Amino acid sequence: MLGREGGIPAYAEGLVAALGRLGGHELVLWSASPRTRARVREVAPAGACIVETSAGQRAIARLGLFLGMNPLSIEGLAGRVDVFHGLNYLLPSRRGRAARVVTVHDLSVLHHPGWHPTSRAWLYRLSLRRTLQGAHHVVTDTEAIRREVIERIGLSPERVTAVHLAPAREFRQRSPEELRPVLEQHGLRRGEYLLFMGALEPRKNVGRLLDALDRLRARDGDAPPLVITGPPGWRNQEVRARAESSPRILRVLGYLPLADVATLMAGALALVLPSLYEGFGLPVLEAMACGTPVVASRIDALAEIAGDAALLVNPAEAEDIAEGVRRVVGDSRLREDLAARGLARSAKFSWERTAVGTLGAYAKALDSR
């Protein structure tokens, strides 16, 4: 997953870098995609070994990922390792001596297959349950998803560990002088826009957010423009059509370099994340680390991460989203309070803690072989 866009690649890069800083173990990076090899080499910690697959190995690995039919062992793909960690739901093989660990970020593909591209929904529904049941240990990003995995997949609690993620170091408070070049490049002003960060996909609930902002403008006469940044996503034609028809109040910037995204986050009046479902919600912590107020959904994973440092709303009700935005936009004291709470909250999360928790999961996997 290294070298791609979105929350899962951010998890992969943050974890790998932190494991490298901790030291005390040999780190092997299995690079399965030619498209991301340059990025893998770029972010690999000093001393890490990179194993790059051949075309034949990649084809066989895909059989293992999705159909469980890989005749090769983990060692046949990655060499001799004590633990093999699949960072994105699946494992390329269930054979070999290595302890198998897999991270499942959420179960949306099982709960709501219609939110995903048809091919992905079919493949993951075919393979995900089998993968999790065949792993020696499963890692989740939150206790909320840990409970779902235990209940939906039927795993025993001792086989599943929740390990929180963290914001990248680029997400921090910035001075007006630091903000100016990037904001001017996009025609924005500090504290005068709302930000949505994430892929444009159905569960992100952006259509209802736009409805909420329309209600706010109809009632109050105005509302800050919404800026959207993140991977392209899928099944989002309506949102894109609305952006094209209303460029003054809705801007879809697409994928941007991390430094630019962090700058946009630090300059926003607020982050608004009205997701119907999340496994973690990394933008919430990233906004908090920037001192940017957060309006987010009152759902289990986001409530777990945000604590009392965000204004939580009902994502199923456009009126409740509108009211949350109205409160943050219109109340400077509330914004200051949320910013202060967010900074304190985000300081409790670090990639070093993520790495330590992940090493604990590795130890459990080794014990259960």
C-alpha positions as CSV (number, residue, x, y, z in Angstrom):
1,M,0.0,0.0,0.0
2,L,3.0,2.3,0.1
3,G,3.0,5.0,-2.5
4,R,-0.8,5.3,-3.1
5,E,-3.3,7.8,-2.0
6,G,-5.7,7.8,1.0
7,G,-5.8,6.8,4.6
8,I,-4.5,3.2,4.3
9,P,-1.3,4.3,2.5
10,A,-0.9,6.9,5.2
11,Y,-1.2,4.1,7.8
12,A,1.4,2.0,5.9
13,E,3.9,4.8,5.7
14,G,3.4,6.0,9.3
15,L,3.7,2.5,10.7
16,V,6.8,1.5,8.6
17,A,8.6,4.7,9.5
18,A,7.9,4.3,13.2
19,L,9.0,0.7,13.2
20,G,12.2,1.8,11.6
21,R,12.8,4.4,14.3
22,L,12.1,2.0,17.1
23,G,14.7,-0.5,15.9
24,G,15.5,-3.8,17.6
25,H,14.2,-5.9,14.7
26,E,14.9,-6.6,11.0
27,L,12.3,-4.9,8.8
28,V,11.4,-6.5,5.4
29,L,9.2,-4.6,3.0
30,W,7.4,-6.8,0.5
31,S,6.7,-4.7,-2.7
32,A,4.0,-6.3,-4.7
33,S,3.3,-3.5,-7.2
34,P,5.7,-2.1,-9.8
35,R,3.7,1.2,-9.7
36,T,4.8,1.9,-6.1
37,R,8.3,0.6,-6.0
38,A,9.9,4.1,-6.3
39,R,7.9,5.2,-3.3
40,V,8.7,2.1,-1.3
41,R,12.4,2.7,-1.8
42,E,11.9,6.4,-0.9
43,V,10.2,5.7,2.5
44,A,12.0,2.5,3.5
45,P,13.9,3.1,6.8
46,A,17.6,2.7,6.8
47,G,18.6,-0.9,6.9
48,A,15.2,-2.2,5.8
49,C,15.3,-5.0,3.2
50,I,13.0,-4.5,0.2
51,V,11.7,-7.6,-1.6
52,E,10.3,-6.9,-5.1
53,T,8.1,-9.5,-6.7
54,S,8.3,-10.9,-10.2
55,A,5.3,-10.8,-12.6
56,G,4.7,-14.5,-11.9
57,Q,4.8,-14.0,-8.1
58,R,2.4,-11.1,-8.4
59,A,-0.1,-13.3,-10.3
60,I,0.2,-16.1,-7.8
61,A,-0.1,-13.7,-4.9
62,R,-3.4,-12.3,-6.3
63,L,-4.7,-15.9,-6.3
64,G,-3.8,-16.0,-2.6
65,L,-5.3,-12.6,-1.8
66,F,-8.7,-13.2,-3.2
67,L,-9.2,-16.9,-3.7
68,G,-6.9,-18.5,-1.1
69,M,-5.3,-20.6,-3.8
70,N,-1.7,-19.5,-3.7
71,P,0.6,-22.6,-3.8
72,L,3.6,-20.5,-2.6
73,S,4.3,-20.0,1.0
74,I,5.0,-16.6,2.7
75,E,8.6,-17.5,2.5
76,G,8.3,-18.2,-1.2
77,L,7.1,-14.6,-1.7
78,A,9.0,-12.6,0.9
79,G,11.8,-14.8,2.0
80,R,12.4,-16.0,5.6
81,V,10.5,-13.8,8.0
82,D,9.1,-14.4,11.5
83,V,5.9,-12.3,11.0
84,F,4.2,-11.3,7.8
85,H,1.8,-8.3,8.2
86,G,-0.8,-7.6,5.6
87,L,-1.7,-4.0,6.0
88,N,-4.8,-3.9,3.9
89,Y,-7.4,-6.6,4.8
90,L,-5.9,-9.5,2.9
91,L,-2.9,-11.9,2.9
92,P,-1.1,-13.2,-0.2
93,S,-0.7,-16.7,1.2
94,R,-1.8,-18.8,4.2
95,R,1.1,-21.2,3.9
96,G,4.5,-21.2,5.6
97,R,6.1,-20.9,9.0
98,A,5.7,-17.1,9.4
99,A,3.1,-15.8,11.8
100,R,0.4,-14.1,9.8
101,V,-1.0,-10.8,11.0
102,V,-3.6,-8.7,9.0
103,T,-5.0,-5.3,9.6
104,V,-8.7,-4.8,8.9
105,H,-9.6,-1.1,8.8
106,D,-13.4,-1.6,8.8
107,L,-16.1,-4.0,7.7
108,S,-18.0,-1.7,5.4
109,V,-17.7,-4.1,2.5
110,L,-19.6,-6.7,4.5
111,H,-22.1,-4.3,6.1
112,H,-22.8,-2.1,3.0
113,P,-21.4,-3.7,-0.2
114,G,-23.4,-1.2,-2.3
115,W,-21.0,1.5,-1.1
116,H,-18.1,-0.1,-3.0
117,P,-17.3,-0.9,-6.6
118,T,-19.0,-4.1,-7.6
119,S,-15.8,-6.0,-8.3
120,R,-14.2,-5.0,-4.9
121,A,-17.4,-5.9,-3.0
122,W,-17.5,-9.4,-4.6
123,L,-13.9,-10.2,-4.1
124,Y,-13.7,-9.0,-0.5
125,R,-16.9,-10.7,0.4
126,L,-15.4,-13.9,-1.0
127,S,-12.1,-13.6,0.7
128,L,-12.2,-11.3,3.8
129,R,-13.8,-13.7,6.3
130,R,-11.5,-16.6,5.2
131,T,-8.5,-14.3,5.6
132,L,-9.4,-13.1,9.0
133,Q,-10.2,-16.6,10.3
134,G,-6.9,-17.9,8.9
135,A,-4.7,-15.2,10.4
136,H,-2.8,-15.8,13.6
137,H,-3.7,-12.3,14.8
138,V,-5.9,-9.4,13.5
139,V,-5.3,-5.7,14.1
140,T,-8.0,-3.1,13.9
141,D,-7.7,0.7,14.0
142,T,-10.2,1.2,16.8
143,E,-12.0,-0.7,19.5
144,A,-15.2,0.0,17.6
145,I,-14.0,-2.1,14.6
146,R,-12.5,-4.7,17.0
147,R,-15.9,-5.3,18.4
148,E,-17.4,-5.6,14.9
149,V,-14.7,-8.1,13.9
150,I,-15.3,-10.3,17.0
151,E,-19.1,-10.2,16.5
152,R,-19.3,-10.4,12.7
153,I,-16.4,-12.8,11.9
154,G,-16.7,-14.8,15.1
155,L,-13.1,-14.4,16.2
156,S,-12.2,-14.9,19.9
157,P,-11.4,-11.5,21.6
158,E,-7.7,-12.5,22.3
159,R,-7.1,-12.8,18.6
160,V,-7.9,-9.2,17.8
161,T,-6.1,-6.1,19.0
162,A,-7.1,-2.5,18.4
163,V,-4.1,-0.1,17.7
164,H,-4.9,3.6,17.1
165,L,-3.2,5.5,14.3
166,A,-1.8,9.0,14.4
167,P,-1.4,12.2,12.4
168,A,1.6,12.7,10.2
169,R,4.1,15.3,11.4
170,E,3.1,17.6,8.6
171,F,-0.2,18.3,10.3
172,R,0.6,21.1,12.7
173,Q,-0.3,24.7,13.5
174,R,1.0,27.2,10.9
175,S,1.5,30.9,10.8
176,P,-0.3,33.2,8.3
177,E,3.0,33.5,6.4
178,E,3.3,29.8,6.1
179,L,-0.3,29.4,5.0
180,R,-0.3,32.2,2.4
181,P,1.4,30.6,-0.7
182,V,-0.7,27.5,-0.8
183,L,-4.0,29.3,0.0
184,E,-3.3,32.0,-2.6
185,Q,-2.6,29.2,-5.1
186,H,-6.1,27.9,-4.6
187,G,-7.8,31.3,-4.2
188,L,-8.6,30.8,-0.5
189,R,-8.2,32.8,2.6
190,R,-7.3,31.7,6.1
191,G,-10.4,30.8,8.2
192,E,-12.9,31.5,5.4
193,Y,-13.6,28.0,4.1
194,L,-14.7,24.6,5.4
195,L,-12.7,21.5,4.5
196,F,-13.7,18.0,3.7
197,M,-10.8,15.6,3.4
198,G,-11.3,12.1,2.0
199,A,-12.3,10.0,-1.1
200,L,-15.5,11.0,-2.8
201,E,-17.3,7.7,-2.1
202,P,-20.9,7.0,-0.9
203,R,-20.1,6.4,2.8
204,K,-18.5,9.8,3.2
205,N,-21.9,11.3,2.9
206,V,-20.8,14.4,1.0
207,G,-24.1,14.7,-0.8
208,R,-25.9,15.2,2.5
209,L,-23.2,17.6,3.6
210,L,-24.0,19.7,0.5
211,D,-27.7,19.5,1.3
212,A,-26.9,20.8,4.9
213,L,-24.9,23.7,3.5
214,D,-27.7,24.6,1.1
215,R,-30.1,24.7,4.1
216,L,-27.7,26.9,6.0
217,R,-27.4,29.3,3.1
218,A,-31.2,29.4,2.6
219,R,-31.8,30.1,6.3
220,D,-28.9,32.4,7.2
221,G,-28.1,33.9,3.8
222,D,-24.5,32.6,3.6
223,A,-22.1,29.9,4.6
224,P,-18.4,29.4,3.9
225,P,-17.5,27.6,0.7
226,L,-16.6,23.9,1.0
227,V,-13.2,22.7,-0.2
228,I,-12.8,19.0,-1.0
229,T,-9.5,17.3,-1.2
230,G,-8.6,13.6,-1.5
231,P,-8.5,10.6,-3.9
232,P,-11.1,10.6,-6.7
233,G,-13.3,7.9,-5.2
234,W,-16.3,6.3,-7.0
235,R,-20.1,6.7,-7.4
236,N,-19.9,10.4,-7.0
237,Q,-21.3,11.8,-10.2
238,E,-23.9,13.9,-8.4
239,V,-21.3,15.6,-6.1
240,R,-19.1,16.4,-9.1
241,A,-22.0,17.8,-11.0
242,R,-22.9,20.1,-8.1
243,A,-19.3,21.3,-7.9
244,E,-19.2,22.1,-11.6
245,S,-22.5,24.1,-11.3
246,S,-21.5,26.0,-8.1
247,P,-17.7,26.7,-8.2
248,R,-18.0,29.7,-5.9
249,I,-19.3,27.6,-3.0
250,L,-17.9,24.1,-3.7
251,R,-14.3,23.4,-4.9
252,V,-13.1,19.8,-5.6
253,L,-9.3,20.0,-5.6
254,G,-8.6,16.3,-5.9
255,Y,-5.4,14.7,-4.7
256,L,-2.7,17.1,-3.5
257,P,0.8,16.7,-2.1
258,L,0.8,16.0,1.7
259,A,2.4,19.4,2.5
260,D,-0.4,21.2,0.6
261,V,-3.1,19.2,2.3
262,A,-1.7,19.9,5.7
263,T,-1.6,23.6,4.9
264,L,-5.2,23.6,3.7
265,M,-6.1,21.8,6.9
266,A,-4.3,24.3,9.1
267,G,-6.0,27.2,7.3
268,A,-9.5,26.0,7.4
269,L,-12.3,27.4,9.5
270,A,-13.3,23.8,10.4
271,L,-13.0,20.3,9.1
272,V,-16.4,18.7,8.4
273,L,-16.5,14.9,8.3
274,P,-20.1,13.6,8.2
275,S,-19.3,10.0,7.3
276,L,-22.0,7.3,7.6
277,Y,-19.3,4.8,8.6
278,E,-15.6,5.0,9.4
279,G,-12.9,2.6,10.7
280,F,-10.9,5.4,12.3
281,G,-11.3,8.8,10.6
282,L,-7.7,10.0,10.3
283,P,-8.6,13.5,9.1
284,V,-10.2,14.1,12.5
285,L,-6.8,13.7,14.3
286,E,-5.0,15.6,11.5
287,A,-7.3,18.6,11.9
288,M,-6.9,18.5,15.7
289,A,-3.1,18.5,15.3
290,C,-3.4,21.7,13.2
291,G,-5.6,23.4,15.8
292,T,-8.6,23.3,13.4
293,P,-12.1,22.7,14.9
294,V,-13.8,19.5,13.9
295,V,-17.5,18.8,13.1
296,A,-17.8,15.0,12.7
297,S,-20.4,12.2,12.8
298,R,-21.7,10.7,16.0
299,I,-20.7,7.2,15.1
300,D,-18.7,4.7,17.2
301,A,-15.2,5.0,15.6
302,L,-15.2,8.8,15.3
303,A,-16.6,9.3,18.8
304,E,-13.8,7.0,20.1
305,I,-11.1,9.0,18.4
306,A,-12.5,12.5,18.9
307,G,-13.4,12.1,22.6
308,D,-14.8,15.5,23.8
309,A,-12.7,17.5,21.3
310,A,-15.1,17.6,18.3
311,L,-18.7,18.7,17.7
312,L,-20.6,15.5,16.9
313,V,-23.7,15.4,14.7
314,N,-26.2,12.9,13.3
315,P,-24.9,12.0,9.8
316,A,-28.3,10.8,8.8
317,E,-29.9,14.2,9.3
318,A,-29.0,17.1,7.0
319,E,-30.6,19.5,9.5
320,D,-28.3,18.3,12.3
321,I,-25.2,18.6,10.2
322,A,-26.3,22.1,9.2
323,E,-26.8,23.0,12.9
324,G,-23.4,21.8,13.8
325,V,-21.7,23.8,11.0
326,R,-23.8,26.8,12.0
327,R,-22.6,26.6,15.6
328,V,-18.9,26.4,14.6
329,V,-19.1,29.1,12.0
330,G,-21.0,31.5,14.2
331,D,-19.3,31.0,17.6
332,S,-15.6,32.1,17.8
333,R,-15.4,30.9,21.5
334,L,-16.6,27.5,20.5
335,R,-14.0,27.3,17.8
336,E,-11.3,28.3,20.2
337,D,-12.5,25.7,22.7
338,L,-12.6,22.9,20.1
339,A,-9.2,23.9,18.8
340,A,-7.6,23.8,22.3
341,R,-9.3,20.5,23.1
342,G,-8.2,19.1,19.7
343,L,-4.6,20.0,20.2
344,A,-4.6,18.2,23.6
345,R,-6.4,15.2,22.2
346,S,-4.2,14.7,19.1
347,A,-1.1,14.9,21.3
348,K,-2.2,11.5,22.9
349,F,-1.6,9.8,19.5
350,S,1.7,9.0,17.9
351,W,3.1,6.6,15.3
352,E,5.6,5.4,17.9
353,R,2.6,4.2,20.1
354,T,1.1,2.7,17.0
355,A,4.4,0.8,16.3
356,V,4.6,-0.4,19.9
357,G,1.0,-1.7,19.9
358,T,1.6,-3.4,16.5
359,L,4.7,-5.1,17.9
360,G,2.6,-6.4,20.7
361,A,0.2,-7.9,18.1
362,Y,3.2,-9.6,16.4
363,A,4.2,-11.1,19.7
364,K,0.7,-12.5,20.2
365,A,0.7,-13.9,16.7
366,L,4.0,-15.7,17.3
367,D,2.7,-17.2,20.5
368,S,-0.4,-18.5,18.8
369,R,1.3,-20.3,15.8
